[in-house]
Amino acid sequence: MQIFRELRNGLTVDGKTKIKSPTSTLSTAEAISVINNGMALAGHFGDGVLHPRDIAASLIGAVVKDPVQDDVVWREYLETIVKERSDWNDLYRACREIV
């Protein structure tokens, strides 16, 4: 997932914006877990299609391990990077509903 890559590297994929990294490792296994959990939610409680709302809670849980330091990193990333990407509007709204 692009979000994991950017937060792990401290830089957006286009190389234009430097961002803070959380204390968590944001491993590939965690990214897979976020998607698997989202698919389970979509299948059992949704319409069977993976939507941003299905992955938002798991995504935030994977990023925010330290509620003090990581929450600041996540909110900054959400407001400066995710919010500005027009094709990520649904994900932005889903995450904002949780935080």
Secondary structure, DSSP 8 states (H G I E B T S, - for coil): -HHHHHHHHTB-TTS--B----SS---HHHHHHHHHHHHHHHHHHSSSS--HHHHHHHHHHHH-SSTTHHHHHHHHHIIIIITT-GGGHHHHHHHHHH-
